[in-house]
Amino acid sequence: MMNNTMDNHSDIERIVMRRVHLIRILKLVISTIVLAVLTFIAALWGIGREVWVARVFENAPKDPRLLWDFYLAAFMHTRLIVEALTVLTLVSLIFLAREVAHFFGIKAAPSRA
């Protein structure tokens, strides 16, 4: 009878540990960093499908002081889908930077209030 109880405990332990390992694997696969990277890549791909990016860079002014105005005008005069994908790219990039900083333990400077 004691062996039977130990075998049941082993079976239960094995099943639970199998589930724990599955959850750990799923956590790695479905992590926020992976989601941010996939969103970033998909948004960049979408922008590349909608806009001839090389031409935008060719038309950019050589003077660095005029770059902000040029890119703002280019952003404002494009289609809504490109604007949405650009915002999504920026948001996912910021989120990715935040997650990477969090992963490496980099903390923001404390406020001096």
Secondary structure as GFF3:
##gff-version 3
##sequence-region A 1 113
A	DSSP	alpha_helix	2	29	.	.	.	ID=ss1
A	DSSP	alpha_helix	32	50	.	.	.	ID=ss2
A	DSSP	alpha_helix	53	59	.	.	.	ID=ss3
A	DSSP	three_ten_helix	64	66	.	.	.	ID=ss4
A	DSSP	alpha_helix	67	76	.	.	.	ID=ss5
A	DSSP	alpha_helix	80	103	.	.	.	ID=ss6
###
